[in-house]
Amino acid sequence: MNKGIIIVLIAMSIWASCQQEKYGQGKRIYTAYCANCHMENGQGLGEIYPSITKSSYLYGNISELPCLILNGRQSSQISTVQMPGFSHLREAELSNLINYMSHTWGDQSILPIDKIQDRIKNCQ
Ligand code: HEC
């Protein structure tokens, strides 16, 4: 094998492991805090826990997710039960979690930490 190919292969494997790691933290947070209701695949549970995969939050509205996740939500028309808040999550964790969900089910948009900091000043 010549050096060029080896360098390309090394670069590709570094890139691949970064890609995995990029969303790995968010996936772990999702699995720990969200999957027991919304399920590992985001599909939720019938009419009790809504599917995240089709949620409008993940299509054009990800900046609304930090407040929803921190505060939870009282029963709306969507479900008869409540979503609890996860107010202990830090901004970096929120960013990882939201970016994982957006990457996996949403429109791929990214919510950086500084946008989260701005947004959560005004949660209702
Ligand atoms: C105890 C069960 C439970 C857990 C755990 C939970 N949720 Fe929810 N979630 C719900 C319920 C119930 C609703 C609907 C609440 C309503 O009727 O307004 C909901 C709503 C949502 C919605 C809005 C769906 C829509 O389209 O309106 C999103 C997005 C969401 N949850 C994300 C998350 C994330 C991210 C986590 C983890 C940090 C999480 N949830 C943890 C029960 C849960």
Backbone and ligand atoms as CSV (ligand in chain L), in Angstrom:
chain,resi,resn,atom,element,x,y,z
A,1,MET,N,N,0.847,-1.204,0.000
A,1,MET,CA,C,0.000,0.000,0.000
A,1,MET,C,C,0.882,1.253,0.000
A,2,ASN,N,N,0.545,2.207,-0.803
A,2,ASN,CA,C,1.374,3.408,-0.746
A,2,ASN,C,C,0.897,4.375,0.352
A,3,LYS,N,N,1.779,5.292,0.658
A,3,LYS,CA,C,1.528,6.195,1.798
A,3,LYS,C,C,0.235,6.980,1.649
A,4,GLY,N,N,-0.040,7.412,0.417
A,4,GLY,CA,C,-1.245,8.219,0.175
A,4,GLY,C,C,-2.494,7.486,0.619
A,5,ILE,N,N,-2.584,6.214,0.227
A,5,ILE,CA,C,-3.778,5.437,0.575
A,5,ILE,C,C,-3.877,5.273,2.085
A,6,ILE,N,N,-2.747,5.012,2.724
A,6,ILE,CA,C,-2.768,4.833,4.182
A,6,ILE,C,C,-3.254,6.109,4.866
A,7,ILE,N,N,-2.753,7.246,4.395
A,7,ILE,CA,C,-3.186,8.512,5.006
A,7,ILE,C,C,-4.682,8.727,4.814
A,8,VAL,N,N,-5.160,8.413,3.618
A,8,VAL,CA,C,-6.600,8.566,3.370
A,8,VAL,C,C,-7.393,7.652,4.301
A,9,LEU,N,N,-6.925,6.399,4.459
A,9,LEU,CA,C,-7.651,5.457,5.322
A,9,LEU,C,C,-7.658,5.935,6.770
A,10,ILE,N,N,-6.533,6.443,7.241
A,10,ILE,CA,C,-6.475,6.942,8.620
A,10,ILE,C,C,-7.433,8.126,8.769
A,11,ALA,N,N,-7.386,9.037,7.804
A,11,ALA,CA,C,-8.262,10.206,7.879
A,11,ALA,C,C,-9.724,9.779,7.899
A,12,MET,N,N,-10.052,8.773,7.073
A,12,MET,CA,C,-11.453,8.327,7.028
A,12,MET,C,C,-11.883,7.710,8.350
A,13,SER,N,N,-10.979,6.937,8.978
A,13,SER,CA,C,-11.407,6.295,10.219
A,13,SER,C,C,-11.509,7.321,11.342
A,14,ILE,N,N,-10.647,8.338,11.333
A,14,ILE,CA,C,-10.779,9.409,12.337
A,14,ILE,C,C,-12.100,10.143,12.115
A,15,TRP,N,N,-12.391,10.431,10.849
A,15,TRP,CA,C,-13.638,11.130,10.533
A,15,TRP,C,C,-14.837,10.298,11.004
A,16,ALA,N,N,-14.784,8.986,10.704
A,16,ALA,CA,C,-15.921,8.126,11.068
A,16,ALA,C,C,-16.108,8.091,12.578
A,17,SER,N,N,-15.015,8.014,13.340
A,17,SER,CA,C,-15.198,7.925,14.781
A,17,SER,C,C,-15.660,9.265,15.348
A,18,CYS,N,N,-15.252,10.376,14.729
A,18,CYS,CA,C,-15.758,11.677,15.179
A,18,CYS,C,C,-17.249,11.788,14.925
A,19,GLN,N,N,-17.680,11.321,13.753
A,19,GLN,CA,C,-19.104,11.393,13.434
A,19,GLN,C,C,-19.916,10.633,14.476
A,20,GLN,N,N,-19.434,9.424,14.812
A,20,GLN,CA,C,-20.144,8.629,15.808
A,20,GLN,C,C,-20.174,9.351,17.146
A,21,GLU,N,N,-19.006,9.857,17.555
A,21,GLU,CA,C,-18.897,10.489,18.859
A,21,GLU,C,C,-19.756,11.757,18.917
A,22,LYS,N,N,-19.852,12.432,17.777
A,22,LYS,CA,C,-20.602,13.670,17.707
A,22,LYS,C,C,-22.023,13.496,18.249
A,23,TYR,N,N,-22.650,12.384,17.906
A,23,TYR,CA,C,-24.018,12.160,18.351
A,23,TYR,C,C,-24.112,11.107,19.442
A,24,GLY,N,N,-22.952,10.496,19.772
A,24,GLY,CA,C,-22.950,9.429,20.775
A,24,GLY,C,C,-23.412,9.914,22.136
A,25,GLN,N,N,-22.921,11.078,22.544
A,25,GLN,CA,C,-23.302,11.648,23.836
A,25,GLN,C,C,-24.806,11.941,23.866
A,26,GLY,N,N,-25.294,12.529,22.778
A,26,GLY,CA,C,-26.725,12.836,22.701
A,26,GLY,C,C,-27.563,11.576,22.738
A,27,LYS,N,N,-27.075,10.547,22.086
A,27,LYS,CA,C,-27.814,9.283,22.079
A,27,LYS,C,C,-27.872,8.690,23.489
A,28,ARG,N,N,-26.752,8.795,24.220
A,28,ARG,CA,C,-26.745,8.272,25.596
A,28,ARG,C,C,-27.738,9.040,26.470
A,29,ILE,N,N,-27.800,10.351,26.285
A,29,ILE,CA,C,-28.746,11.151,27.076
A,29,ILE,C,C,-30.172,10.781,26.699
A,30,TYR,N,N,-30.418,10.636,25.400
A,30,TYR,CA,C,-31.752,10.231,24.953
A,30,TYR,C,C,-32.147,8.897,25.578
A,31,THR,N,N,-31.216,7.936,25.524
A,31,THR,CA,C,-31.509,6.600,26.047
A,31,THR,C,C,-31.788,6.658,27.550
A,32,ALA,N,N,-31.032,7.491,28.254
A,32,ALA,CA,C,-31.184,7.561,29.706
A,32,ALA,C,C,-32.482,8.254,30.116
A,33,TYR,N,N,-32.884,9.320,29.420
A,33,TYR,CA,C,-33.974,10.152,29.924
A,33,TYR,C,C,-35.246,10.129,29.082
A,34,CYS,N,N,-35.171,9.753,27.849
A,34,CYS,CA,C,-36.317,9.935,26.960
A,34,CYS,C,C,-36.876,8.619,26.431
A,35,ALA,N,N,-35.991,7.617,26.289
A,35,ALA,CA,C,-36.402,6.406,25.575
A,35,ALA,C,C,-37.455,5.600,26.328
A,36,ASN,N,N,-37.519,5.743,27.655
A,36,ASN,CA,C,-38.513,4.928,28.367
A,36,ASN,C,C,-39.937,5.354,28.029
A,37,CYS,N,N,-40.149,6.557,27.567
A,37,CYS,CA,C,-41.486,6.938,27.090
A,37,CYS,C,C,-41.543,6.987,25.561
A,38,HIS,N,N,-40.608,7.698,24.975
A,38,HIS,CA,C,-40.676,7.890,23.518
A,38,HIS,C,C,-40.038,6.739,22.750
A,39,MET,N,N,-39.527,5.753,23.469
A,39,MET,CA,C,-38.933,4.547,22.886
A,39,MET,C,C,-37.601,4.860,22.196
A,40,GLU,N,N,-36.794,3.811,22.115
A,40,GLU,CA,C,-35.455,3.927,21.518
A,40,GLU,C,C,-35.530,4.493,20.097
A,41,ASN,N,N,-36.538,4.072,19.348
A,41,ASN,CA,C,-36.650,4.504,17.945
A,41,ASN,C,C,-37.467,5.787,17.785
A,42,GLY,N,N,-37.830,6.422,18.906
A,42,GLY,CA,C,-38.520,7.704,18.843
A,42,GLY,C,C,-39.997,7.630,18.481
A,43,GLN,N,N,-40.514,6.424,18.337
A,43,GLN,CA,C,-41.893,6.286,17.844
A,43,GLN,C,C,-42.951,6.461,18.927
A,44,GLY,N,N,-42.513,6.541,20.180
A,44,GLY,CA,C,-43.479,6.747,21.248
A,44,GLY,C,C,-44.311,5.512,21.522
A,45,LEU,N,N,-45.426,5.721,22.220
A,45,LEU,CA,C,-46.282,4.604,22.594
A,45,LEU,C,C,-47.740,5.014,22.372
A,46,GLY,N,N,-48.228,4.636,21.237
A,46,GLY,CA,C,-49.635,4.863,20.906
A,46,GLY,C,C,-50.081,6.285,21.161
A,47,GLU,N,N,-51.188,6.414,21.869
A,47,GLU,CA,C,-51.732,7.745,22.109
A,47,GLU,C,C,-51.261,8.326,23.433
A,48,ILE,N,N,-50.437,7.574,24.140
A,48,ILE,CA,C,-49.971,8.063,25.442
A,48,ILE,C,C,-48.719,8.918,25.269
A,49,TYR,N,N,-47.696,8.368,24.645
A,49,TYR,CA,C,-46.441,9.091,24.445
A,49,TYR,C,C,-46.263,9.374,22.962
A,50,PRO,N,N,-46.272,10.647,22.594
A,50,PRO,CA,C,-46.235,10.972,21.166
A,50,PRO,C,C,-44.910,10.559,20.507
A,51,SER,N,N,-45.002,10.305,19.229
A,51,SER,CA,C,-43.806,10.013,18.442
A,51,SER,C,C,-42.992,11.291,18.302
A,52,ILE,N,N,-41.689,11.162,18.423
A,52,ILE,CA,C,-40.812,12.322,18.212
A,52,ILE,C,C,-40.439,12.441,16.743
A,53,THR,N,N,-40.470,11.302,16.070
A,53,THR,CA,C,-39.952,11.271,14.696
A,53,THR,C,C,-40.764,12.168,13.762
A,54,LYS,N,N,-42.036,12.378,14.096
A,54,LYS,CA,C,-42.852,13.216,13.218
A,54,LYS,C,C,-43.137,14.569,13.846
A,55,SER,N,N,-42.514,14.825,14.989
A,55,SER,CA,C,-42.831,16.047,15.721
A,55,SER,C,C,-42.417,17.302,14.946
A,56,SER,N,N,-43.296,18.290,14.954
A,56,SER,CA,C,-42.980,19.547,14.270
A,56,SER,C,C,-41.785,20.240,14.932
A,57,TYR,N,N,-41.508,19.887,16.190
A,57,TYR,CA,C,-40.337,20.465,16.862
A,57,TYR,C,C,-39.050,20.139,16.108
A,58,LEU,N,N,-39.027,18.998,15.461
A,58,LEU,CA,C,-37.797,18.581,14.782
A,58,LEU,C,C,-37.748,19.056,13.337
A,59,TYR,N,N,-38.781,19.763,12.910
A,59,TYR,CA,C,-38.797,20.282,11.542
A,59,TYR,C,C,-39.026,21.781,11.586
A,60,GLY,N,N,-37.939,22.530,11.742
A,60,GLY,CA,C,-38.032,23.989,11.726
A,60,GLY,C,C,-38.182,24.630,13.090
A,61,ASN,N,N,-38.386,23.830,14.133
A,61,ASN,CA,C,-38.622,24.423,15.456
A,61,ASN,C,C,-37.702,23.894,16.537
A,62,ILE,N,N,-36.500,23.479,16.184
A,62,ILE,CA,C,-35.685,22.875,17.257
A,62,ILE,C,C,-35.303,23.885,18.335
A,63,SER,N,N,-35.348,25.180,18.020
A,63,SER,CA,C,-34.998,26.140,19.067
A,63,SER,C,C,-36.054,26.164,20.180
A,64,GLU,N,N,-37.203,25.548,19.958
A,64,GLU,CA,C,-38.225,25.464,21.012
A,64,GLU,C,C,-38.005,24.265,21.928
A,65,LEU,N,N,-37.124,23.361,21.519
A,65,LEU,CA,C,-36.943,22.141,22.311
A,65,LEU,C,C,-36.313,22.350,23.696
A,66,PRO,N,N,-35.319,23.254,23.839
A,66,PRO,CA,C,-34.711,23.375,25.168
A,66,PRO,C,C,-35.736,23.664,26.268
A,67,CYS,N,N,-36.652,24.589,26.034
A,67,CYS,CA,C,-37.642,24.921,27.071
A,67,CYS,C,C,-38.575,23.741,27.326
A,68,LEU,N,N,-38.983,23.076,26.256
A,68,LEU,CA,C,-39.858,21.904,26.418
A,68,LEU,C,C,-39.162,20.843,27.271
A,69,ILE,N,N,-37.899,20.593,26.985
A,69,ILE,CA,C,-37.183,19.538,27.705
A,69,ILE,C,C,-36.934,19.957,29.154
A,70,LEU,N,N,-36.549,21.210,29.382
A,70,LEU,CA,C,-36.274,21.658,30.750
A,70,LEU,C,C,-37.536,21.680,31.610
A,71,ASN,N,N,-38.631,22.142,31.034
A,71,ASN,CA,C,-39.856,22.349,31.821
A,71,ASN,C,C,-40.849,21.208,31.729
A,72,GLY,N,N,-40.698,20.338,30.735
A,72,GLY,CA,C,-41.728,19.337,30.498
A,72,GLY,C,C,-42.965,20.010,29.944
A,73,ARG,N,N,-44.061,19.289,29.868
A,73,ARG,CA,C,-45.272,19.915,29.347
A,73,ARG,C,C,-46.509,19.299,29.964
A,74,GLN,N,N,-47.391,20.162,30.346
A,74,GLN,CA,C,-48.690,19.722,30.849
A,74,GLN,C,C,-49.449,19.088,29.703
A,75,SER,N,N,-50.409,18.278,30.046
A,75,SER,CA,C,-51.173,17.612,28.994
A,75,SER,C,C,-51.756,18.616,28.013
A,76,SER,N,N,-51.473,18.404,26.767
A,76,SER,CA,C,-52.072,19.207,25.713
A,76,SER,C,C,-53.081,18.313,25.009
A,77,GLN,N,N,-53.432,18.682,23.811
A,77,GLN,CA,C,-54.355,17.840,23.053
A,77,GLN,C,C,-53.707,16.520,22.660
A,78,ILE,N,N,-52.374,16.511,22.685
A,78,ILE,CA,C,-51.653,15.362,22.142
A,78,ILE,C,C,-51.797,14.115,23.006
A,79,SER,N,N,-51.747,14.298,24.319
A,79,SER,CA,C,-51.763,13.138,25.209
A,79,SER,C,C,-52.502,13.503,26.484
A,80,THR,N,N,-52.974,12.492,27.192
A,80,THR,CA,C,-53.670,12.766,28.444
A,80,THR,C,C,-52.701,12.806,29.618
A,81,VAL,N,N,-51.458,12.399,29.393
A,81,VAL,CA,C,-50.486,12.432,30.485
A,81,VAL,C,C,-49.473,13.549,30.275
A,82,GLN,N,N,-48.647,13.793,31.294
A,82,GLN,CA,C,-47.703,14.901,31.212
A,82,GLN,C,C,-46.308,14.417,30.870
A,83,MET,N,N,-45.564,15.311,30.273
A,83,MET,CA,C,-44.135,15.050,30.138
A,83,MET,C,C,-43.421,15.758,31.287
A,84,PRO,N,N,-42.592,14.997,32.041
A,84,PRO,CA,C,-41.861,15.632,33.143
A,84,PRO,C,C,-40.767,16.540,32.609
A,85,GLY,N,N,-40.332,17.512,33.402
A,85,GLY,CA,C,-39.217,18.365,33.000
A,85,GLY,C,C,-37.883,17.724,33.365
A,86,PHE,N,N,-36.857,18.124,32.649
A,86,PHE,CA,C,-35.507,17.618,32.933
A,86,PHE,C,C,-34.611,18.823,33.196
A,87,SER,N,N,-34.936,19.532,34.292
A,87,SER,CA,C,-34.297,20.818,34.534
A,87,SER,C,C,-32.835,20.682,34.949
A,88,HIS,N,N,-32.397,19.445,35.230
A,88,HIS,CA,C,-31.000,19.274,35.620
A,88,HIS,C,C,-30.062,19.217,34.418
A,89,LEU,N,N,-30.614,19.093,33.206
A,89,LEU,CA,C,-29.722,18.975,32.042
A,89,LEU,C,C,-29.007,20.298,31.791
A,90,ARG,N,N,-27.700,20.198,31.558
A,90,ARG,CA,C,-26.924,21.407,31.285
A,90,ARG,C,C,-27.007,21.752,29.802
A,91,GLU,N,N,-26.560,22.968,29.487
A,91,GLU,CA,C,-26.702,23.452,28.105
A,91,GLU,C,C,-25.999,22.546,27.101
A,92,ALA,N,N,-24.805,22.073,27.468
A,92,ALA,CA,C,-24.062,21.202,26.544
A,92,ALA,C,C,-24.810,19.887,26.337
A,93,GLU,N,N,-25.440,19.396,27.402
A,93,GLU,CA,C,-26.195,18.144,27.280
A,93,GLU,C,C,-27.429,18.357,26.407
A,94,LEU,N,N,-28.097,19.492,26.601
A,94,LEU,CA,C,-29.258,19.809,25.771
A,94,LEU,C,C,-28.851,19.872,24.300
A,95,SER,N,N,-27.721,20.521,24.047
A,95,SER,CA,C,-27.259,20.665,22.674
A,95,SER,C,C,-26.975,19.290,22.062
A,96,ASN,N,N,-26.264,18.448,22.797
A,96,ASN,CA,C,-25.970,17.102,22.285
A,96,ASN,C,C,-27.237,16.306,22.030
A,97,LEU,N,N,-28.156,16.386,22.974
A,97,LEU,CA,C,-29.407,15.628,22.866
A,97,LEU,C,C,-30.221,16.099,21.658
A,98,ILE,N,N,-30.372,17.405,21.542
A,98,ILE,CA,C,-31.198,17.951,20.468
A,98,ILE,C,C,-30.558,17.686,19.106
A,99,ASN,N,N,-29.241,17.829,19.038
A,99,ASN,CA,C,-28.572,17.578,17.755
A,99,ASN,C,C,-28.667,16.098,17.366
A,100,TYR,N,N,-28.615,15.226,18.354
A,100,TYR,CA,C,-28.799,13.794,18.064
A,100,TYR,C,C,-30.201,13.544,17.480
A,101,MET,N,N,-31.202,14.128,18.101
A,101,MET,CA,C,-32.572,13.893,17.632
A,101,MET,C,C,-32.782,14.494,16.244
A,102,SER,N,N,-32.251,15.686,16.047
A,102,SER,CA,C,-32.392,16.346,14.751
A,102,SER,C,C,-31.689,15.536,13.654
A,103,HIS,N,N,-30.519,15.003,14.005
A,103,HIS,CA,C,-29.763,14.210,13.043
A,103,HIS,C,C,-30.483,12.891,12.736
A,104,THR,N,N,-31.072,12.290,13.760
A,104,THR,CA,C,-31.648,10.956,13.593
A,104,THR,C,C,-33.047,11.004,12.985
A,105,TRP,N,N,-33.864,11.979,13.411
A,105,TRP,CA,C,-35.261,11.989,12.956
A,105,TRP,C,C,-35.683,13.276,12.271
A,106,GLY,N,N,-34.925,14.348,12.483
A,106,GLY,CA,C,-35.413,15.653,12.053
A,106,GLY,C,C,-34.815,16.138,10.760
A,107,ASP,N,N,-34.734,17.456,10.649
A,107,ASP,CA,C,-34.283,18.055,9.387
A,107,ASP,C,C,-32.792,18.365,9.393
A,108,GLN,N,N,-32.061,17.756,10.322
A,108,GLN,CA,C,-30.597,17.870,10.396
A,108,GLN,C,C,-30.118,19.220,10.887
A,109,SER,N,N,-31.017,20.114,11.297
A,109,SER,CA,C,-30.489,21.395,11.759
A,109,SER,C,C,-29.791,21.205,13.104
A,110,ILE,N,N,-28.908,22.143,13.400
A,110,ILE,CA,C,-28.040,22.046,14.573
A,110,ILE,C,C,-28.404,23.179,15.524
A,111,LEU,N,N,-28.428,22.889,16.813
A,111,LEU,CA,C,-28.687,23.943,17.795
A,111,LEU,C,C,-27.457,24.099,18.690
A,112,PRO,N,N,-26.636,25.117,18.407
A,112,PRO,CA,C,-25.409,25.296,19.197
A,112,PRO,C,C,-25.704,25.814,20.603
A,113,ILE,N,N,-24.719,25.635,21.482
A,113,ILE,CA,C,-24.907,25.973,22.898
A,113,ILE,C,C,-25.277,27.444,23.088
A,114,ASP,N,N,-24.659,28.362,22.318
A,114,ASP,CA,C,-24.963,29.781,22.553
A,114,ASP,C,C,-26.418,30.108,22.206
A,115,LYS,N,N,-26.974,29.436,21.201
A,115,LYS,CA,C,-28.396,29.643,20.888
A,115,LYS,C,C,-29.271,29.129,22.019
A,116,ILE,N,N,-28.850,28.019,22.620
A,116,ILE,CA,C,-29.616,27.464,23.736
A,116,ILE,C,C,-29.583,28.427,24.914
A,117,GLN,N,N,-28.393,28.965,25.193
A,117,GLN,CA,C,-28.273,29.915,26.309
A,117,GLN,C,C,-29.205,31.101,26.113
A,118,ASP,N,N,-29.247,31.619,24.880
A,118,ASP,CA,C,-30.142,32.744,24.584
A,118,ASP,C,C,-31.594,32.359,24.788
A,119,ARG,N,N,-31.951,31.191,24.249
A,119,ARG,CA,C,-33.353,30.789,24.237
A,119,ARG,C,C,-33.890,30.535,25.649
A,120,ILE,N,N,-33.076,29.872,26.498
A,120,ILE,CA,C,-33.646,29.466,27.783
A,120,ILE,C,C,-33.772,30.624,28.782
A,121,LYS,N,N,-33.249,31.788,28.420
A,121,LYS,CA,C,-33.506,32.961,29.256
A,121,LYS,C,C,-34.985,33.313,29.233
A,122,ASN,N,N,-35.654,32.915,28.165
A,122,ASN,CA,C,-37.047,33.320,27.985
A,122,ASN,C,C,-38.034,32.163,27.962
A,123,CYS,N,N,-37.711,31.082,28.656
A,123,CYS,CA,C,-38.691,29.991,28.739
A,123,CYS,C,C,-39.884,30.501,29.547
A,124,GLN,N,N,-41.064,30.075,29.162
A,124,GLN,CA,C,-42.230,30.549,29.917
A,124,GLN,C,C,-42.504,29.639,31.108
L,1,HEC,C1,C,-42.592,10.037,31.447
L,1,HEC,C2,C,-42.669,9.967,29.993
L,1,HEC,C3,C,-41.835,10.931,29.181
L,1,HEC,C4,C,-40.470,11.116,29.200
L,1,HEC,C5,C,-39.456,10.411,30.087
L,1,HEC,C6,C,-40.174,12.086,28.178
L,1,HEC,N1,N,-41.316,12.490,27.558
L,1,HEC,FE1,FE,-41.470,13.755,25.970
L,1,HEC,N2,N,-43.482,13.675,26.101
L,1,HEC,C7,C,-44.212,12.880,26.961
L,1,HEC,C8,C,-45.625,13.188,26.833
L,1,HEC,C9,C,-46.755,12.539,27.610
L,1,HEC,C10,C,-45.716,14.203,25.857
L,1,HEC,C11,C,-46.988,14.920,25.389
L,1,HEC,C12,C,-47.333,15.976,26.430
L,1,HEC,C13,C,-48.515,16.795,26.035
L,1,HEC,O1,O,-49.598,16.255,25.924
L,1,HEC,O2,O,-48.357,17.995,25.860
L,1,HEC,C14,C,-44.360,14.457,25.382
L,1,HEC,C15,C,-44.025,15.356,24.387
L,1,HEC,C16,C,-42.758,15.478,23.834
L,1,HEC,C17,C,-42.438,16.223,22.641
L,1,HEC,C18,C,-43.428,17.018,21.783
L,1,HEC,C19,C,-44.071,16.169,20.763
L,1,HEC,C20,C,-44.942,17.038,19.875
L,1,HEC,O3,O,-44.873,16.886,18.661
L,1,HEC,O4,O,-45.672,17.888,20.403
L,1,HEC,C21,C,-41.105,16.124,22.444
L,1,HEC,C22,C,-40.300,16.704,21.308
L,1,HEC,C23,C,-40.573,15.336,23.544
L,1,HEC,N3,N,-41.615,14.951,24.341
L,1,HEC,C24,C,-39.239,15.078,23.727
L,1,HEC,C25,C,-38.744,14.430,24.858
L,1,HEC,C26,C,-37.342,14.347,25.182
L,1,HEC,C27,C,-36.216,14.911,24.341
L,1,HEC,C28,C,-37.242,13.646,26.347
L,1,HEC,C29,C,-35.993,13.324,27.138
L,1,HEC,C30,C,-35.258,14.447,27.660
L,1,HEC,C31,C,-38.592,13.296,26.745
L,1,HEC,N4,N,-39.463,13.801,25.846
L,1,HEC,C32,C,-38.899,12.531,27.873
L,1,HEC,C33,C,-43.687,11.939,27.835
L,1,HEC,C34,C,-42.365,11.813,28.145
